Amino acid sequence: MTVLGAGKGAKKPPIISAAVARAAQIESDDEDKYRPIQWPLMKRLMMSLGTFKWWYLTAITLGLGQVILDMQGLQFIKWIVNYGADYAGGKFPGISTAAASWHIVNIIGMWTLVFIGSVVLQRFVIIIMTRAGESVQFEFRQKIFAQLQRLSMSFYDRTKLGRIISRCTTDVNSLREVNVWGIWQVVSSVMIMIIAAIYMVHEDARLFLSIVWLGPVLYVLSRVYHRKAARGYQVAREGFTRVSTNLAENITGMRVVTAFNRQDPNLDVFNGLQQINTVNNMAVSRVNGVYQPLLEVVRFWGRVTILLYSGYLVACGRIRVGSVIAMYGYWDWFMNPVITLGAFYNQLMMAMAGAERVFGLLDLKPEVQDEPQARELPRIEGRVRFENVTFGYNPDRPVLHDINFEAKSGQMVALVGPTGGGKSSIISLIARFYQPQQGRVLVDAHDIQQVTGESLHKQMGLVLQVNYLFSGTVMENIRYACPGASEQDVIDAAKAIGSYDCIMSLANGFETDVGERGASMSLGQRQLICFTRAFLSDPRIFMLDEATSAVDTATELIVQQSLEKLLAGRTTFVVAHRLSTIMRADQILVVEGGRISERGTHRELLTAGGKYAHLYRQFVLQDQ
Amino acid sequence: MFQFIRPVILLVIIACWWVAAASATDTLTIGVAGKAVDTIQNIQQVSQSHPLSLAQWLHTPDAGTRRLLWLLKWLGILILLMLVVRYCKETANTRMSMNMVYYIREAVYDKVQRAGFGFHDVHSSGQLINRALSDLQNVRAFVQTAVLVTLEIALTVAFNIVLIATLNKWVAVLSLVPLPIWTYYILRFSRKIQPVAKSVMEAEDRNVSIITENIAGVHVVKAFATEGLEITKYQANCDTFKDRVLKRIRMFADFQPIIRSIAMASHLSLFLVAGILMIHGKMKAGDLFILGGAMGAILARLQLVGNINEQYQNAMVSSRRLYEIVMAQPSVQDRPGACKLPDGPGTVTFENVSFGYDPTKPALRDVSFGIKGGSVVAIVGPTGAGKTTLVNLVARFYDVQQGRVLIDGVDVRDLTLASLRTQVAVVFQETYLFSDTVAGNIAYGRPNISDGDIEAAARFAQAHEFIENLPRGYQTILGERGASLSGGQRQRLAIARAIVTNPRVLILDDATAAVDPETESLIRRRMRFVMEGRTTFIIAHRISTVKQADLVVVVEQGRVTQAGTHAELMALDGHYREIADAQLHGDDAAENQADAPSHMQRVQSAGEVEAAVLGVEKMG
């Protein structure tokens, strides 16, 4: 049974090492994980906790009470030990063993009471503190989401989906360290150190002075360690991303791998990446292996000093053995916060990186926004006019130059032309996804910049090549634009447009779950659902980016018929790919290089004998 | 699970050894420090009230002082020992787990690569990726904790109990009492918190998927002005999410006092007993010190039991799933005695072939036809008729259930897969490119080909021009983090990739659907030279693509219903003439792939959403 493939020891051909090198080289997509601590950012972060100010204060006060109670434990041990040692040493000759034992029981009894107090306090601290912190977290989540709804299309063009998701997940989560326990960690660590120091000085100041210098040493070591470890983890994470990317890629592209018989070289490349991954992880573990025990050694150095020096103090009769144990314990109380703070510093830098990006996103100004004096757009007839419109996704590189045209109410306008000519940009401008750099877009007589986005969009319909459906049922999807529509309205709409039979042929009719991203349905079916959705919202202006890919002939026919019903009586713009659609248009705009090079009806343009006529002859007539 | 440990068993043993060494050193340290405290108590008995300088004290011949110094010297040595032991423990642990991961991942990767199409029809890519990444992580976490941490817990408990027993065996017995109660509550907590933690995770996933959907469908949201609706939807989810988070916190806050109280109760009772024993002169200060230290160490370790329990359950499920992959039989394999494909013109013959992905539901029934070497065959028919299935059998991506498929007179099942697949090249319906350079992608099937040949292939596929226009030409890296190409450009690269291998049989499965008609006709013209001397299968919707073929095969419902040249079929009633007629009235016009704004392209690259959710960057 060869469960595991034998590691191939043979030396690799140069082709493979080149491939490994290439794969290892591909730039990492990771964003900065750490940023230095910046006060303005800290301040803003603190301000966002403001709503829960009193919660935090209460929790911190209670928490300090708990810490003080907990720290009393060592005092009780000191009592027991000193009393026991003295009694055994014959210092209390008049007291019976039973009475002495009772004394011990009393000490333990008091200790129990103190402990109960601490447990009760702790429970409240946990509940109050986390409730406040999580509430702040959710406030951030909702603010980000609301901001995402405000931002314009150009933001979504620029920003990768993965990045946006990580604003809402990783970055928000990195703030948790500050929001939930951060303040508490800093306050309590400092308090604990002060209290522990007071106790130790109280026992013997010179003893304390002989070890306190180890505190800064530990802090510096701990910072060095966390910095090195963070860097190591970063490298290891990148290496692992490469391994998992390669794996994911070759599983997804498995058909190509099989067809080209690439299994052997692929395995070598994969193992090459794995080896790098192993080396990286070993490096991290060496850092851990050196520094973690080293931090422990620093603390131990203090303990040995305590034992040695207190041996001397006891010999001189200055302290007693119970104090030695208490000192030993307080030393731990003193040093633990140093390590906590060292680790917290790293988390704070992570929170800084997260906060910078979250605030950066929240501060973005949407490029397309309702003007302050924007009016409601009244019910429109549906005239659309472009006046000297110039536009570029990047203002330096316009994709539309000085566009002028007018579509009368109820007209159908077909946009044709080569890839990158600017057809979709025209549609996007009518939908006010972007703002033109020059000129105006008018609907009826209203400049669309001067009306509210909502009143404009309520009268528009848009169906794109990507027939986007939300997860949920067919019914929910059709009703998406008009949440108030009844089931009967939806069914009526489907019947009117001719998609009813097609929807009923799905597994559960209108209640069929479209599956995430509508994956379980055919292209034609999804298109029909999108048409029905647009039809139900009854827009005055309708825009369609026709699908390029062919669906089979039977579905195609239904799609064409329902399209016809959808367009009837509305002003329509179609980025057209089908001859039948183009021929039906009242006006054809040939868009090339960001300009309208020809315009007219199919017949007019054919007669004119320009580019359109040329294209028509070359690709349509040739096939007949 | 244990089959995965076997190859690294030596490393596991080494790691275990260091864990044991570390536990022993820790326990010894507590013991030695305790003895030092005892000694200090002795010193207290003989302490003088007249002050002594530190230097003087260090040199007093007093037995107590000498013993204290001697103990502290050993404590120092133990600390240095600890430094070494902990380092070895840490690195041995990582070495073990990294090696284990390496071998398992290699095995899974290799298996998945070779398992064949049938395997991948059943298991989705996402599922397989998830197994190879997170299931493997579960198994690793388990071996790391279950083997090493369990050992650490067991040894720490044992060593410390022994240490306590050296002081007083009844106290040792007493200190055992709270351990079962403590362990019980830890396990109970981990069992109770698990479903709550899972529900929090689900709410978080749902949260991410709402955002993902919202962004992927941003043009729909904007076009219908439903931003308000989306915010309400999101807020509703946030409310459930927050409720669940708070529930988890409450549960934690409920259990925490119980767990702490049990620990404290055991400490208090031990100190009570120790205190009374001290009164009776049967224990000393150092013993009490050791008791505190040892009990603390035991309880801290036992607290880890909760994690192990959870990890154990995850790892059992995960390792079963991984094992399933590693043990899967490839659906298509070389037969014993399989030979290389002999030279020949490239004739392809189907003899009474029946095949179904599910054998009870045949996708092809009794298909027979023969193709002369070097001819061009077009396959047409409605969606789901079996066109792709037909060509998949030529490349032997599946084995037929009945009949035979022959290339140059040899049954494809008698050939080695290596020789068959270097002679049969396929351009798939869905183009898949790797995140490599353009040149690397084209040379995929023949990694050591010259740059000149790569360029020649690109020219034939009409890809050279746009490649030259890319930022770094043939050295441009493609994929998620590199240049993004349009659907048509990607298909042209796939064609170049197929041509480069110089195959005897070339299969184009709807390979130019996303290419605009203008470019397609250019490709077609160039391809005539490429097709020279090879057998070519073309699956296409456009009649213009089909009509120059030497033979047109019409497939409907798994059967070949018509076969002949374009002219012959146009003369007959049937599916072919139907679609040809339909297309003359409404086929793709002088229009090509829309210049969608980038966000739309981004949404189109299916799988990115899924990848983002998985946290795995996938290459387009």
Chai-1 contact restraints between the chains, C-beta under 6 A:
chainA,res_idxA,chainB,res_idxB,connection_type,confidence,min_distance_angstrom,max_distance_angstrom,comment,restraint_id
A,V3,B,Q3,contact,1.0,0.0,6.0,A-B,restraint_1
A,V3,B,V326,contact,1.0,0.0,6.0,A-B,restraint_2
A,L4,B,P7,contact,1.0,0.0,6.0,A-B,restraint_3
A,L4,B,Y103,contact,1.0,0.0,6.0,A-B,restraint_4
A,L4,B,A107,contact,1.0,0.0,6.0,A-B,restraint_5
A,G5,B,E106,contact,1.0,0.0,6.0,A-B,restraint_6
A,G5,B,A107,contact,1.0,0.0,6.0,A-B,restraint_7
A,G5,B,D110,contact,1.0,0.0,6.0,A-B,restraint_8
A,I15,B,P447,contact,1.0,0.0,6.0,A-B,restraint_9
A,I15,B,N448,contact,1.0,0.0,6.0,A-B,restraint_10
A,I26,B,R481,contact,1.0,0.0,6.0,A-B,restraint_11
A,E27,B,R481,contact,1.0,0.0,6.0,A-B,restraint_12
A,D29,B,R481,contact,1.0,0.0,6.0,A-B,restraint_13
A,I80,B,G275,contact,1.0,0.0,6.0,A-B,restraint_14
A,V81,B,A285,contact,1.0,0.0,6.0,A-B,restraint_15
A,V81,B,L288,contact,1.0,0.0,6.0,A-B,restraint_16
A,G84,B,G275,contact,1.0,0.0,6.0,A-B,restraint_17
A,G84,B,M278,contact,1.0,0.0,6.0,A-B,restraint_18
A,G84,B,I279,contact,1.0,0.0,6.0,A-B,restraint_19
A,A85,B,Q41,contact,1.0,0.0,6.0,A-B,restraint_20
A,A85,B,A285,contact,1.0,0.0,6.0,A-B,restraint_21
A,Y87,B,I279,contact,1.0,0.0,6.0,A-B,restraint_22
A,A88,B,M278,contact,1.0,0.0,6.0,A-B,restraint_23
A,A88,B,G281,contact,1.0,0.0,6.0,A-B,restraint_24
A,G89,B,Q45,contact,1.0,0.0,6.0,A-B,restraint_25
A,T97,B,I279,contact,1.0,0.0,6.0,A-B,restraint_26
A,A100,B,I279,contact,1.0,0.0,6.0,A-B,restraint_27
A,S101,B,I276,contact,1.0,0.0,6.0,A-B,restraint_28
A,S101,B,I279,contact,1.0,0.0,6.0,A-B,restraint_29
A,I104,B,G275,contact,1.0,0.0,6.0,A-B,restraint_30
A,I104,B,I276,contact,1.0,0.0,6.0,A-B,restraint_31
A,I108,B,L268,contact,1.0,0.0,6.0,A-B,restraint_32
A,I108,B,L272,contact,1.0,0.0,6.0,A-B,restraint_33
A,F115,B,M264,contact,1.0,0.0,6.0,A-B,restraint_34
A,V119,B,P257,contact,1.0,0.0,6.0,A-B,restraint_35
A,V119,B,R260,contact,1.0,0.0,6.0,A-B,restraint_36
A,R123,B,A253,contact,1.0,0.0,6.0,A-B,restraint_37
A,R123,B,P257,contact,1.0,0.0,6.0,A-B,restraint_38
A,I126,B,A253,contact,1.0,0.0,6.0,A-B,restraint_39
A,I127,B,A253,contact,1.0,0.0,6.0,A-B,restraint_40
A,T130,B,I249,contact,1.0,0.0,6.0,A-B,restraint_41
A,E134,B,V245,contact,1.0,0.0,6.0,A-B,restraint_42
A,F138,B,C238,contact,1.0,0.0,6.0,A-B,restraint_43
A,F138,B,K242,contact,1.0,0.0,6.0,A-B,restraint_44
A,R141,B,C238,contact,1.0,0.0,6.0,A-B,restraint_45
A,Q142,B,C238,contact,1.0,0.0,6.0,A-B,restraint_46
A,F145,B,Y234,contact,1.0,0.0,6.0,A-B,restraint_47
A,A146,B,I231,contact,1.0,0.0,6.0,A-B,restraint_48
A,Q149,B,E227,contact,1.0,0.0,6.0,A-B,restraint_49
A,Q149,B,E230,contact,1.0,0.0,6.0,A-B,restraint_50
A,Q149,B,I231,contact,1.0,0.0,6.0,A-B,restraint_51
A,Y156,B,V218,contact,1.0,0.0,6.0,A-B,restraint_52
A,Y156,B,H599,contact,1.0,0.0,6.0,A-B,restraint_53
A,D157,B,P597,contact,1.0,0.0,6.0,A-B,restraint_54
A,D157,B,S598,contact,1.0,0.0,6.0,A-B,restraint_55
A,D157,B,H599,contact,1.0,0.0,6.0,A-B,restraint_56
A,L161,B,I215,contact,1.0,0.0,6.0,A-B,restraint_57
A,L161,B,A612,contact,1.0,0.0,6.0,A-B,restraint_58
A,G162,B,A612,contact,1.0,0.0,6.0,A-B,restraint_59
A,I164,B,I215,contact,1.0,0.0,6.0,A-B,restraint_60
A,I165,B,A612,contact,1.0,0.0,6.0,A-B,restraint_61
A,C168,B,I211,contact,1.0,0.0,6.0,A-B,restraint_62
A,S244,B,L133,contact,1.0,0.0,6.0,A-B,restraint_63
A,S244,B,V616,contact,1.0,0.0,6.0,A-B,restraint_64
A,T245,B,E617,contact,1.0,0.0,6.0,A-B,restraint_65
A,L247,B,A132,contact,1.0,0.0,6.0,A-B,restraint_66
A,A248,B,I129,contact,1.0,0.0,6.0,A-B,restraint_67
A,A248,B,V616,contact,1.0,0.0,6.0,A-B,restraint_68
A,A248,B,K618,contact,1.0,0.0,6.0,A-B,restraint_69
A,E249,B,F434,contact,1.0,0.0,6.0,A-B,restraint_70
A,E249,B,M619,contact,1.0,0.0,6.0,A-B,restraint_71
A,I251,B,V112,contact,1.0,0.0,6.0,A-B,restraint_72
A,I251,B,S125,contact,1.0,0.0,6.0,A-B,restraint_73
A,I251,B,L128,contact,1.0,0.0,6.0,A-B,restraint_74
A,I251,B,I129,contact,1.0,0.0,6.0,A-B,restraint_75
A,T252,B,S125,contact,1.0,0.0,6.0,A-B,restraint_76
A,G253,B,Y432,contact,1.0,0.0,6.0,A-B,restraint_77
A,M254,B,H120,contact,1.0,0.0,6.0,A-B,restraint_78
A,R255,B,F428,contact,1.0,0.0,6.0,A-B,restraint_79
A,V256,B,Y432,contact,1.0,0.0,6.0,A-B,restraint_80
A,V257,B,Q113,contact,1.0,0.0,6.0,A-B,restraint_81
A,A259,B,V426,contact,1.0,0.0,6.0,A-B,restraint_82
A,F260,B,Y444,contact,1.0,0.0,6.0,A-B,restraint_83
A,F260,B,G445,contact,1.0,0.0,6.0,A-B,restraint_84
A,N261,B,A418,contact,1.0,0.0,6.0,A-B,restraint_85
A,N261,B,R421,contact,1.0,0.0,6.0,A-B,restraint_86
A,Q263,B,Q113,contact,1.0,0.0,6.0,A-B,restraint_87
A,Q263,B,R114,contact,1.0,0.0,6.0,A-B,restraint_88
A,L267,B,D110,contact,1.0,0.0,6.0,A-B,restraint_89
A,F270,B,Y109,contact,1.0,0.0,6.0,A-B,restraint_90
A,Q274,B,Y102,contact,1.0,0.0,6.0,A-B,restraint_91
A,T278,B,M98,contact,1.0,0.0,6.0,A-B,restraint_92
A,N281,B,T94,contact,1.0,0.0,6.0,A-B,restraint_93
A,N281,B,M98,contact,1.0,0.0,6.0,A-B,restraint_94
A,M282,B,T94,contact,1.0,0.0,6.0,A-B,restraint_95
A,S285,B,E90,contact,1.0,0.0,6.0,A-B,restraint_96
A,S285,B,T91,contact,1.0,0.0,6.0,A-B,restraint_97
A,S285,B,T94,contact,1.0,0.0,6.0,A-B,restraint_98
A,N288,B,E90,contact,1.0,0.0,6.0,A-B,restraint_99
A,G289,B,Y87,contact,1.0,0.0,6.0,A-B,restraint_100
A,G289,B,E90,contact,1.0,0.0,6.0,A-B,restraint_101
A,G289,B,T91,contact,1.0,0.0,6.0,A-B,restraint_102
A,P293,B,L83,contact,1.0,0.0,6.0,A-B,restraint_103
A,P293,B,R86,contact,1.0,0.0,6.0,A-B,restraint_104
A,V297,B,I79,contact,1.0,0.0,6.0,A-B,restraint_105
A,V297,B,L83,contact,1.0,0.0,6.0,A-B,restraint_106
A,F300,B,I79,contact,1.0,0.0,6.0,A-B,restraint_107
A,V304,B,L72,contact,1.0,0.0,6.0,A-B,restraint_108
A,V304,B,L75,contact,1.0,0.0,6.0,A-B,restraint_109
A,L307,B,A36,contact,1.0,0.0,6.0,A-B,restraint_110
A,L307,B,L72,contact,1.0,0.0,6.0,A-B,restraint_111
A,L308,B,L72,contact,1.0,0.0,6.0,A-B,restraint_112
A,G311,B,I40,contact,1.0,0.0,6.0,A-B,restraint_113
A,G311,B,L68,contact,1.0,0.0,6.0,A-B,restraint_114
A,Y312,B,L54,contact,1.0,0.0,6.0,A-B,restraint_115
A,Y312,B,W57,contact,1.0,0.0,6.0,A-B,restraint_116
A,V314,B,I40,contact,1.0,0.0,6.0,A-B,restraint_117
A,V314,B,I43,contact,1.0,0.0,6.0,A-B,restraint_118
A,V314,B,Q44,contact,1.0,0.0,6.0,A-B,restraint_119
A,A315,B,I43,contact,1.0,0.0,6.0,A-B,restraint_120
A,A315,B,S47,contact,1.0,0.0,6.0,A-B,restraint_121
A,A315,B,W57,contact,1.0,0.0,6.0,A-B,restraint_122
A,C316,B,P51,contact,1.0,0.0,6.0,A-B,restraint_123
A,C316,B,L52,contact,1.0,0.0,6.0,A-B,restraint_124
A,G317,B,S47,contact,1.0,0.0,6.0,A-B,restraint_125
A,G317,B,S49,contact,1.0,0.0,6.0,A-B,restraint_126
A,V321,B,I40,contact,1.0,0.0,6.0,A-B,restraint_127
A,V321,B,Q41,contact,1.0,0.0,6.0,A-B,restraint_128
A,V321,B,Q44,contact,1.0,0.0,6.0,A-B,restraint_129
A,V321,B,A285,contact,1.0,0.0,6.0,A-B,restraint_130
A,V324,B,I40,contact,1.0,0.0,6.0,A-B,restraint_131
A,I325,B,F289,contact,1.0,0.0,6.0,A-B,restraint_132
A,V416,B,E591,contact,1.0,0.0,6.0,A-B,restraint_133
A,T419,B,N592,contact,1.0,0.0,6.0,A-B,restraint_134
A,T419,B,Q593,contact,1.0,0.0,6.0,A-B,restraint_135
A,T419,B,D595,contact,1.0,0.0,6.0,A-B,restraint_136
A,G420,B,D595,contact,1.0,0.0,6.0,A-B,restraint_137
A,S424,B,A594,contact,1.0,0.0,6.0,A-B,restraint_138
A,S424,B,D595,contact,1.0,0.0,6.0,A-B,restraint_139
A,S424,B,A596,contact,1.0,0.0,6.0,A-B,restraint_140
A,A431,B,A223,contact,1.0,0.0,6.0,A-B,restraint_141
A,E454,B,A225,contact,1.0,0.0,6.0,A-B,restraint_142
A,H457,B,A225,contact,1.0,0.0,6.0,A-B,restraint_143
A,K458,B,A225,contact,1.0,0.0,6.0,A-B,restraint_144
A,L462,B,A223,contact,1.0,0.0,6.0,A-B,restraint_145
A,Q465,B,A594,contact,1.0,0.0,6.0,A-B,restraint_146
A,V466,B,M600,contact,1.0,0.0,6.0,A-B,restraint_147
A,V466,B,V603,contact,1.0,0.0,6.0,A-B,restraint_148
A,V466,B,Q604,contact,1.0,0.0,6.0,A-B,restraint_149
A,Y468,B,G217,contact,1.0,0.0,6.0,A-B,restraint_150
A,Y468,B,V220,contact,1.0,0.0,6.0,A-B,restraint_151
A,F470,B,E213,contact,1.0,0.0,6.0,A-B,restraint_152
A,A481,B,F224,contact,1.0,0.0,6.0,A-B,restraint_153
A,D545,B,A594,contact,1.0,0.0,6.0,A-B,restraint_154
A,T548,B,Q593,contact,1.0,0.0,6.0,A-B,restraint_155
A,S549,B,A513,contact,1.0,0.0,6.0,A-B,restraint_156
A,A550,B,H541,contact,1.0,0.0,6.0,A-B,restraint_157
A,D552,B,P382,contact,1.0,0.0,6.0,A-B,restraint_158
A,D552,B,T383,contact,1.0,0.0,6.0,A-B,restraint_159
A,T553,B,I579,contact,1.0,0.0,6.0,A-B,restraint_160
A,T553,B,A582,contact,1.0,0.0,6.0,A-B,restraint_161
A,V575,B,A594,contact,1.0,0.0,6.0,A-B,restraint_162
A,H577,B,D588,contact,1.0,0.0,6.0,A-B,restraint_163
A,H577,B,E591,contact,1.0,0.0,6.0,A-B,restraint_164
A,R578,B,G586,contact,1.0,0.0,6.0,A-B,restraint_165
A,L579,B,G586,contact,1.0,0.0,6.0,A-B,restraint_166
A,L579,B,A589,contact,1.0,0.0,6.0,A-B,restraint_167
A,S580,B,G586,contact,1.0,0.0,6.0,A-B,restraint_168
A,I582,B,A589,contact,1.0,0.0,6.0,A-B,restraint_169
A,L615,B,A590,contact,1.0,0.0,6.0,A-B,restraint_170
A,F619,B,P517,contact,1.0,0.0,6.0,A-B,restraint_171
A,F619,B,A590,contact,1.0,0.0,6.0,A-B,restraint_172
A,D623,B,S544,contact,1.0,0.0,6.0,A-B,restraint_173
A,Q624,B,L584,contact,1.0,0.0,6.0,A-B,restraint_174
